[in-house]
Amino acid sequence: TPPEFKPIEVTKDIEVCGKHEIPDEELIVSKDGGIQNAVITLRTKNVEVAPSYADDKAEKVEIDNKDCRFEPHVAVVLTGQEVALTNSDPVGHNSKIDPILNPGINPILPAGGTPVIYKFNAAEAVPVPVGCNIHPWMKAWLVVRKDPYAAITDAEGKFTIKDLPAGEELEFGLWQENSGYLKNATFDGGKAGKRGRFKIKLKPGENDLGDIKVSSSVFKK
């Protein structure tokens, strides 16, 4: 059953942030049971990257402070790729990035200010939290990788990872902000373990895993 929508309680800059019905994005479930912002990553090491991804690293990933929340809430970032921290709001924010293997950053982003550019030099094993000390309800996550083989589920819980190698066994991982690892998830022909990992051999062409089902017991109330 989808959790009841509960807007965040705004406690700072109420004249600006209080105008927006800010959702609690820790667990968003569609009416059909699709989990938004779940993360699917390839865990198999040293997989050759398909030519179709050649231009991805040249594109900036923008993390915007907009309507007193981060947009997007979860994003995939490649090592060496520019992350632009921006502020579209009429009040100041900061974007505190707390990696494990990379240096942290916590720039002040004044209203109308110049974007701050940040780069990750090393991949991170788990998603990296982003926060705002001025507005403590604001949170986002960055999935930092050497290769582009990762995806974030959309509002219906759907995802696509294109141009993976076929014919060899690959390991994937499932993660979600509220639960952490999506343990014991099941799908047609497979099951994830306690750390949300499963292996599968892909066929040439499109591979549809069907519904990946997760027990509601893995989520915090």
Backbone as CSV, one residue per row, in Angstrom:
resi,resn,N_x,N_y,N_z,CA_x,CA_y,CA_z,C_x,C_y,C_z
1,THR,0.843,-1.190,0.000,0.000,0.000,0.000,0.875,1.237,0.000
2,PRO,0.670,2.157,-0.926,1.491,3.370,-0.959,1.367,4.155,0.342
3,PRO,2.496,4.685,0.862,2.407,5.493,2.080,1.624,6.773,1.823
4,GLU,0.954,7.253,2.854,0.168,8.478,2.740,1.091,9.665,2.498
5,PHE,0.689,10.552,1.579,1.498,11.738,1.307,1.512,12.650,2.531
6,LYS,2.721,12.982,2.971,2.867,13.910,4.092,3.904,14.957,3.711
7,PRO,3.471,16.212,3.572,4.437,17.247,3.231,5.419,17.495,4.372
8,ILE,6.613,17.938,4.008,7.636,18.266,4.984,7.202,19.491,5.802
9,GLU,7.503,19.493,7.086,7.253,20.669,7.919,8.362,21.689,7.672
10,VAL,8.001,22.840,7.175,8.962,23.895,6.859,9.241,24.706,8.123
11,THR,10.513,24.798,8.505,10.892,25.476,9.738,11.836,26.647,9.510
12,LYS,12.188,26.914,8.257,13.142,27.964,7.939,12.713,28.651,6.649
13,ASP,12.900,29.986,6.582,12.497,30.754,5.395,11.061,30.412,4.996
14,ILE,10.179,30.490,5.981,8.793,30.065,5.779,8.103,30.891,4.703
15,GLU,8.468,32.168,4.581,7.821,33.033,3.596,8.099,32.584,2.169
16,VAL,9.182,31.838,1.960,9.527,31.308,0.638,9.234,29.813,0.564
17,CYS,9.840,29.063,1.462,9.707,27.601,1.405,8.297,27.141,1.764
18,GLY,7.609,27.925,2.601,6.257,27.549,3.002,5.233,27.643,1.886
19,LYS,5.601,28.264,0.762,4.700,28.347,-0.379,4.604,27.021,-1.136
20,HIS,5.562,26.124,-0.893,5.638,24.879,-1.642,5.226,23.696,-0.772
21,GLU,4.472,22.793,-1.354,4.115,21.549,-0.663,5.253,20.562,-0.917
22,ILE,6.230,20.569,-0.037,7.463,19.806,-0.235,7.237,18.362,0.211
23,PRO,7.399,17.399,-0.682,7.139,16.003,-0.312,8.279,15.393,0.494
24,ASP,7.941,14.452,1.341,8.949,13.599,1.974,9.344,12.556,0.940
25,GLU,10.548,12.665,0.392,10.964,11.827,-0.730,11.720,10.569,-0.317
26,GLU,11.734,10.271,0.982,12.464,9.089,1.445,11.878,7.794,0.893
27,LEU,10.561,7.773,0.701,9.908,6.601,0.110,8.671,7.064,-0.647
28,ILE,8.754,7.068,-1.966,7.621,7.459,-2.806,7.175,6.239,-3.603
29,VAL,5.907,5.876,-3.460,5.349,4.694,-4.109,4.142,5.130,-4.933
30,SER,4.096,4.692,-6.187,2.962,5.042,-7.045,1.717,4.257,-6.634
31,LYS,0.574,4.647,-7.195,-0.675,3.957,-6.859,-0.644,2.494,-7.270
32,ASP,0.223,2.151,-8.230,0.360,0.761,-8.673,1.490,0.026,-7.972
33,GLY,2.117,0.680,-6.972,3.156,0.006,-6.201,4.568,0.194,-6.723
34,GLY,4.763,1.060,-7.714,6.105,1.314,-8.239,6.906,2.204,-7.310
35,ILE,8.129,1.812,-7.005,8.987,2.563,-6.087,9.843,3.543,-6.884
36,GLN,9.685,4.816,-6.605,10.465,5.851,-7.284,11.813,6.041,-6.600
37,ASN,12.828,6.398,-7.400,14.174,6.719,-6.904,14.907,5.532,-6.285
38,ALA,14.534,4.320,-6.664,15.362,3.173,-6.330,16.556,3.153,-7.298
39,VAL,17.658,2.584,-6.843,18.905,2.606,-7.608,19.287,1.189,-8.017
40,ILE,19.581,1.015,-9.297,20.040,-0.272,-9.824,21.430,-0.059,-10.400
41,THR,22.414,-0.792,-9.919,23.789,-0.602,-10.373,24.409,-1.923,-10.813
42,LEU,25.253,-1.857,-11.825,26.070,-2.997,-12.212,27.228,-3.110,-11.237
43,ARG,27.414,-4.286,-10.647,28.490,-4.499,-9.684,29.686,-5.224,-10.305
44,THR,29.491,-5.897,-11.411,30.593,-6.595,-12.072,31.658,-5.579,-12.478
45,LYS,32.905,-5.887,-12.188,33.996,-4.947,-12.421,34.513,-5.035,-13.858
46,ASN,35.077,-3.904,-14.309,35.834,-3.825,-15.573,35.034,-4.266,-16.798
47,VAL,33.755,-3.952,-16.806,32.942,-4.216,-17.994,33.207,-3.107,-19.020
48,GLU,33.482,-3.503,-20.253,33.771,-2.522,-21.293,32.538,-1.657,-21.545
49,VAL,32.774,-0.353,-21.613,31.674,0.591,-21.798,31.341,0.705,-23.282
50,ALA,30.067,0.589,-23.603,29.611,0.649,-24.992,29.868,2.035,-25.581
51,PRO,30.153,2.110,-26.883,30.397,3.407,-27.537,29.249,4.399,-27.412
52,SER,28.030,3.908,-27.187,26.866,4.801,-27.091,26.949,5.734,-25.885
53,TYR,27.843,5.439,-24.944,28.005,6.279,-23.758,29.161,7.261,-23.895
54,ALA,29.782,7.346,-25.059,31.033,8.084,-25.226,30.937,9.542,-24.796
55,ASP,29.796,10.176,-25.002,29.679,11.605,-24.726,29.125,11.923,-23.334
56,ASP,28.791,10.902,-22.565,28.112,11.145,-21.293,28.957,11.963,-20.313
57,LYS,30.256,11.653,-20.221,31.095,12.322,-19.230,31.247,13.806,-19.520
58,ALA,31.065,14.203,-20.783,31.200,15.620,-21.153,29.997,16.448,-20.718
59,GLU,28.894,15.799,-20.387,27.696,16.519,-19.970,27.747,16.808,-18.463
60,LYS,27.280,17.976,-18.073,27.217,18.322,-16.661,25.999,17.692,-16.011
61,VAL,26.138,17.312,-14.766,25.003,16.899,-13.943,24.648,18.088,-13.051
62,GLU,23.440,18.593,-13.181,23.027,19.750,-12.385,22.213,19.305,-11.186
63,ILE,22.625,19.757,-10.003,21.868,19.553,-8.780,21.375,20.927,-8.345
64,ASP,20.100,21.175,-8.532,19.527,22.495,-8.318,18.801,22.560,-6.978
65,ASN,19.014,23.663,-6.256,18.209,23.969,-5.081,16.985,24.725,-5.571
66,LYS,15.871,24.033,-5.679,14.683,24.602,-6.307,13.447,24.284,-5.476
67,ASP,12.667,25.295,-5.175,11.456,25.142,-4.352,11.787,24.490,-3.021
68,CYS,12.970,24.819,-2.503,13.430,24.358,-1.185,13.546,22.840,-1.100
69,ARG,13.940,22.238,-2.209,14.309,20.820,-2.273,15.383,20.694,-3.352
70,PHE,16.041,19.538,-3.404,17.030,19.297,-4.447,16.368,18.660,-5.660
71,GLU,16.764,19.107,-6.826,16.268,18.545,-8.077,17.455,18.217,-8.980
72,PRO,17.656,16.934,-9.331,16.847,15.765,-8.954,17.171,15.293,-7.537
73,HIS,16.334,14.383,-7.050,16.537,13.832,-5.707,17.640,12.777,-5.701
74,VAL,17.764,12.027,-6.776,18.826,11.024,-6.927,19.387,11.138,-8.344
75,ALA,20.706,11.082,-8.481,21.321,11.195,-9.801,22.557,10.310,-9.885
76,VAL,22.847,9.853,-11.100,24.066,9.087,-11.375,25.129,10.058,-11.884
77,VAL,26.336,9.953,-11.321,27.450,10.818,-11.695,28.663,9.948,-11.996
78,LEU,29.376,10.260,-13.073,30.599,9.552,-13.419,31.811,10.251,-12.817
79,THR,32.844,9.491,-12.480,34.078,10.104,-12.019,34.617,11.021,-13.114
80,GLY,35.054,12.198,-12.728,35.559,13.175,-13.679,34.486,14.025,-14.331
81,GLN,33.228,13.690,-14.111,32.126,14.457,-14.694,31.825,15.677,-13.823
82,GLU,31.527,16.804,-14.440,31.235,18.011,-13.686,29.841,17.945,-13.064
83,VAL,29.780,18.267,-11.768,28.517,18.415,-11.060,28.337,19.904,-10.797
84,ALA,27.276,20.488,-11.328,27.003,21.913,-11.142,25.972,22.084,-10.030
85,LEU,26.389,22.716,-8.937,25.506,22.989,-7.815,24.909,24.376,-8.018
86,THR,23.597,24.439,-8.215,22.940,25.697,-8.550,21.836,26.019,-7.554
87,ASN,21.378,27.265,-7.588,20.303,27.710,-6.703,19.313,28.549,-7.498
88,SER,18.128,28.008,-7.710,17.062,28.723,-8.426,16.109,29.449,-7.492
89,ASP,16.327,29.327,-6.179,15.412,29.935,-5.210,15.802,31.379,-4.891
90,PRO,14.856,32.169,-4.378,15.161,33.549,-3.985,15.783,33.661,-2.594
91,VAL,16.137,32.529,-1.989,16.840,32.514,-0.700,18.119,31.714,-0.845
92,GLY,19.061,31.932,0.046,20.326,31.221,-0.002,20.203,29.780,0.457
93,HIS,21.055,28.930,-0.105,21.161,27.522,0.283,22.640,27.174,0.419
94,ASN,22.902,25.959,0.869,24.228,25.362,0.694,24.017,23.922,0.240
95,SER,25.029,23.336,-0.362,24.933,21.945,-0.835,26.105,21.172,-0.261
96,LYS,25.865,20.498,0.843,26.905,19.770,1.571,26.991,18.344,1.038
97,ILE,28.088,18.036,0.345,28.310,16.705,-0.217,29.273,15.957,0.696
98,ASP,28.865,14.765,1.139,29.648,13.992,2.117,30.073,12.642,1.565
99,PRO,31.088,12.606,0.687,31.574,11.318,0.176,32.442,10.607,1.221
100,ILE,32.812,9.376,0.890,33.734,8.612,1.729,35.148,8.671,1.160
101,LEU,35.284,8.456,-0.147,36.602,8.374,-0.778,37.050,9.689,-1.420
102,ASN,36.141,10.613,-1.588,36.453,11.895,-2.197,36.384,13.001,-1.153
103,PRO,37.059,14.148,-1.394,36.939,15.261,-0.451,35.532,15.821,-0.438
104,GLY,35.069,16.200,0.737,33.747,16.793,0.854,33.747,18.245,0.419
105,ILE,32.556,18.792,0.287,32.393,20.185,-0.125,31.106,20.705,0.501
106,ASN,31.102,21.991,0.868,29.914,22.569,1.500,29.815,24.051,1.137
107,PRO,29.593,24.364,-0.151,29.573,25.756,-0.570,28.252,26.447,-0.257
108,ILE,28.348,27.726,0.078,27.162,28.567,0.185,26.721,28.956,-1.221
109,LEU,25.423,28.829,-1.495,24.870,29.154,-2.805,23.867,30.287,-2.634
110,PRO,24.295,31.527,-2.794,23.366,32.652,-2.635,22.336,32.681,-3.754
111,ALA,21.225,33.318,-3.502,20.196,33.463,-4.535,20.783,34.188,-5.736
112,GLY,20.627,33.601,-6.921,21.141,34.208,-8.139,22.638,34.102,-8.304
113,GLY,23.281,33.308,-7.472,24.732,33.193,-7.525,25.228,32.298,-8.656
114,THR,26.537,32.308,-8.851,27.172,31.486,-9.876,27.201,30.033,-9.431
115,PRO,26.909,29.068,-10.319,26.985,27.657,-9.943,28.380,27.270,-9.455
116,VAL,28.431,26.355,-8.525,29.688,25.806,-8.025,29.903,24.455,-8.692
117,ILE,31.107,24.254,-9.262,31.418,23.022,-9.988,32.237,22.097,-9.097
118,TYR,31.846,20.836,-9.069,32.534,19.819,-8.262,32.733,18.575,-9.120
119,LYS,33.852,17.851,-8.853,34.114,16.596,-9.549,34.508,15.519,-8.542
120,PHE,34.024,14.308,-8.787,34.460,13.140,-8.022,35.630,12.489,-8.755
121,ASN,36.692,12.206,-8.035,37.857,11.560,-8.638,37.825,10.044,-8.504
122,ALA,37.053,9.544,-7.560,36.978,8.107,-7.318,35.519,7.689,-7.193
123,ALA,35.219,6.456,-7.605,33.870,5.919,-7.455,33.578,5.672,-5.972
124,GLU,32.310,5.724,-5.618,31.870,5.491,-4.239,31.034,4.223,-4.184
125,ALA,31.256,3.405,-3.157,30.579,2.111,-3.053,29.091,2.249,-2.753
126,VAL,28.707,3.322,-2.085,27.301,3.549,-1.736,26.928,4.968,-2.152
127,PRO,25.640,5.242,-2.367,25.229,6.595,-2.744,25.685,7.645,-1.734
128,VAL,26.071,8.793,-2.250,26.629,9.884,-1.443,25.517,10.868,-1.068
129,PRO,25.360,11.186,0.217,24.307,12.121,0.606,24.677,13.574,0.313
130,VAL,23.660,14.337,-0.052,23.780,15.779,-0.234,22.746,16.429,0.681
131,GLY,23.148,17.450,1.426,22.224,18.103,2.332,22.372,19.609,2.311
132,CYS,21.463,20.282,2.996,21.509,21.734,3.153,21.408,22.031,4.639
133,ASN,22.460,22.623,5.216,22.444,22.926,6.646,21.438,24.012,6.992
134,ILE,21.131,24.879,6.029,20.193,25.968,6.276,18.769,25.439,6.348
135,HIS,18.461,24.465,5.481,17.117,23.869,5.427,17.283,22.365,5.640
136,PRO,17.229,21.904,6.888,17.643,20.533,7.224,16.794,19.420,6.622
137,TRP,15.618,19.750,6.100,14.793,18.705,5.469,15.286,18.358,4.060
138,MET,16.123,19.186,3.483,16.565,18.976,2.103,17.616,17.874,2.036
139,LYS,17.405,16.932,1.123,18.346,15.818,0.966,18.317,15.319,-0.472
140,ALA,19.473,14.901,-0.951,19.589,14.262,-2.262,20.683,13.201,-2.166
141,TRP,20.815,12.414,-3.239,21.804,11.334,-3.265,22.485,11.294,-4.629
142,LEU,23.792,11.060,-4.624,24.560,10.935,-5.857,25.174,9.544,-5.931
143,VAL,24.915,8.850,-7.038,25.455,7.513,-7.284,26.707,7.706,-8.149
144,VAL,27.886,7.548,-7.549,29.146,7.925,-8.187,29.852,6.675,-8.706
145,ARG,30.096,6.658,-10.047,30.594,5.442,-10.687,31.685,5.740,-11.722
146,LYS,32.500,4.707,-11.984,33.461,4.790,-13.082,32.792,4.510,-14.422
147,ASP,31.752,3.652,-14.403,31.038,3.333,-15.640,29.591,3.817,-15.531
148,PRO,28.903,3.940,-16.659,27.548,4.505,-16.644,26.440,3.492,-16.421
149,TYR,26.796,2.260,-16.062,25.790,1.205,-15.976,25.038,1.248,-14.646
150,ALA,24.157,2.231,-14.543,23.309,2.404,-13.362,22.053,3.146,-13.794
151,ALA,21.009,3.009,-13.000,19.745,3.676,-13.339,18.987,4.019,-12.067
152,ILE,18.139,5.047,-12.193,17.238,5.463,-11.115,15.813,5.214,-11.593
153,THR,14.994,4.597,-10.787,13.625,4.319,-11.210,12.800,5.601,-11.292
154,ASP,11.863,5.623,-12.256,11.005,6.788,-12.452,9.788,6.715,-11.539
155,ALA,8.822,7.596,-11.773,7.647,7.692,-10.898,6.811,6.418,-10.885
156,GLU,6.957,5.582,-11.906,6.226,4.312,-11.963,7.092,3.130,-11.515
157,GLY,8.315,3.401,-11.107,9.208,2.338,-10.676,9.951,1.667,-11.819
158,LYS,9.936,2.268,-12.999,10.569,1.648,-14.166,11.983,2.185,-14.371
159,PHE,12.830,1.364,-14.997,14.191,1.787,-15.299,14.691,1.063,-16.542
160,THR,15.703,1.623,-17.159,16.382,1.004,-18.296,17.873,1.237,-18.163
161,ILE,18.662,0.192,-18.375,20.112,0.319,-18.526,20.443,-0.212,-19.909
162,LYS,20.941,0.637,-20.763,21.131,0.255,-22.158,22.526,-0.312,-22.412
163,ASP,22.610,-1.141,-23.454,23.874,-1.592,-24.054,24.814,-2.289,-23.073
164,LEU,24.236,-3.119,-22.229,25.051,-4.009,-21.402,25.536,-5.178,-22.245
165,PRO,26.662,-5.790,-21.901,27.141,-6.935,-22.684,26.255,-8.158,-22.482
166,ALA,25.930,-8.820,-23.558,25.111,-10.031,-23.499,25.997,-11.268,-23.448
167,GLY,25.431,-12.350,-22.941,26.114,-13.632,-22.990,27.060,-13.917,-21.847
168,GLU,27.202,-13.001,-20.901,28.048,-13.265,-19.740,27.270,-12.930,-18.473
169,GLU,27.588,-13.637,-17.411,26.883,-13.414,-16.153,27.320,-12.090,-15.542
170,LEU,26.346,-11.278,-15.166,26.602,-9.973,-14.580,25.927,-9.887,-13.213
171,GLU,26.570,-9.170,-12.307,25.988,-8.970,-10.979,25.472,-7.537,-10.853
172,PHE,24.271,-7.388,-10.276,23.652,-6.088,-10.065,23.324,-5.911,-8.589
173,GLY,23.144,-4.653,-8.198,22.759,-4.336,-6.835,21.544,-3.429,-6.817
174,LEU,20.709,-3.567,-5.799,19.495,-2.763,-5.622,19.595,-1.996,-4.308
175,TRP,19.266,-0.689,-4.356,19.366,0.166,-3.170,18.230,1.178,-3.195
176,GLN,17.807,1.568,-2.007,16.768,2.608,-1.898,17.016,3.371,-0.606
177,GLU,16.736,4.659,-0.643,17.078,5.556,0.465,16.529,5.111,1.813
178,ASN,15.275,4.725,1.866,14.647,4.370,3.134,15.164,3.051,3.685
179,SER,15.307,2.065,2.818,15.631,0.706,3.260,17.116,0.396,3.230
180,GLY,17.871,1.181,2.429,19.244,0.759,2.136,19.186,-0.323,1.066
181,TYR,19.906,-1.412,1.256,19.851,-2.508,0.287,18.432,-3.071,0.205
182,LEU,17.959,-3.291,-1.017,16.641,-3.890,-1.212,16.808,-5.410,-1.169
183,LYS,16.860,-5.934,0.035,17.171,-7.345,0.221,15.995,-8.234,-0.155
184,ASN,16.343,-9.419,-0.627,15.377,-10.487,-0.927,14.341,-10.098,-1.978
185,ALA,14.657,-9.122,-2.815,13.756,-8.766,-3.917,13.677,-9.931,-4.903
186,THR,12.510,-10.163,-5.466,12.326,-11.275,-6.399,11.860,-10.754,-7.754
187,PHE,12.200,-11.488,-8.809,11.747,-11.162,-10.157,11.704,-12.450,-10.951
188,ASP,11.190,-12.375,-12.173,11.074,-13.567,-12.992,12.449,-14.191,-13.212
189,GLY,12.655,-15.369,-12.631,13.907,-16.088,-12.854,15.017,-15.752,-11.893
190,GLY,14.747,-14.990,-10.825,15.845,-14.664,-9.927,15.406,-14.058,-8.617
191,LYS,16.381,-13.905,-7.713,16.134,-13.319,-6.401,17.400,-12.636,-5.913
192,ALA,17.246,-11.455,-5.330,18.371,-10.753,-4.740,18.625,-11.279,-3.330
193,GLY,19.867,-11.183,-2.889,20.225,-11.641,-1.554,20.011,-10.566,-0.500
194,LYS,20.644,-10.771,0.673,20.450,-9.867,1.798,21.040,-8.485,1.554
195,ARG,21.970,-8.376,0.608,22.551,-7.072,0.295,22.037,-6.544,-1.049
196,GLY,20.892,-7.051,-1.456,20.246,-6.546,-2.659,20.963,-6.911,-3.942
197,ARG,21.737,-7.981,-3.964,22.526,-8.343,-5.138,21.956,-9.581,-5.832
198,PHE,22.022,-9.555,-7.144,21.612,-10.724,-7.915,22.462,-10.824,-9.172
199,LYS,22.525,-12.030,-9.738,23.282,-12.259,-10.964,22.343,-12.732,-12.064
200,ILE,22.658,-12.327,-13.282,21.829,-12.699,-14.414,22.682,-12.679,-15.682
201,LYS,22.371,-13.572,-16.601,23.025,-13.578,-17.909,22.039,-12.998,-18.918
202,LEU,22.413,-11.907,-19.555,21.524,-11.215,-20.480,21.593,-11.825,-21.872
203,LYS,20.446,-11.833,-22.543,20.364,-12.283,-23.930,20.588,-11.084,-24.844
204,PRO,20.998,-11.294,-26.085,21.057,-10.185,-27.042,19.676,-9.564,-27.209
205,GLY,19.622,-8.254,-27.363,18.338,-7.572,-27.507,17.803,-7.120,-26.165
206,GLU,16.504,-6.896,-26.112,15.881,-6.375,-24.894,15.660,-7.485,-23.881
207,ASN,15.988,-7.198,-22.630,15.762,-8.128,-21.531,14.804,-7.485,-20.532
208,ASP,13.646,-8.098,-20.340,12.646,-7.567,-19.421,12.601,-8.453,-18.178
209,LEU,12.940,-7.883,-17.020,12.926,-8.656,-15.783,11.526,-8.779,-15.191
210,GLY,10.545,-8.119,-15.818,9.205,-8.124,-15.244,9.179,-7.270,-13.986
211,ASP,8.267,-7.567,-13.092,8.193,-6.824,-11.830,9.246,-7.328,-10.858
212,ILE,10.054,-6.412,-10.337,10.956,-6.739,-9.225,10.179,-6.442,-7.950
213,LYS,9.866,-7.467,-7.197,8.983,-7.329,-6.044,9.797,-7.268,-4.750
214,VAL,9.447,-6.286,-3.920,10.136,-6.059,-2.653,9.102,-6.102,-1.537
215,SER,9.406,-6.816,-0.473,8.502,-6.879,0.656,8.461,-5.535,1.373
216,SER,7.267,-5.118,1.791,7.136,-3.866,2.512,7.863,-3.911,3.860
217,SER,8.223,-5.106,4.335,8.886,-5.244,5.627,10.297,-4.679,5.649
218,VAL,10.891,-4.451,4.450,12.273,-3.931,4.413,12.312,-2.420,4.637
219,PHE,11.147,-1.757,4.621,11.119,-0.306,4.755,10.848,0.109,6.191
220,LYS,11.453,1.214,6.594,11.237,1.760,7.919,9.886,2.460,7.957
221,LYS,9.222,2.319,9.062,7.883,2.919,9.209,7.988,4.443,9.350
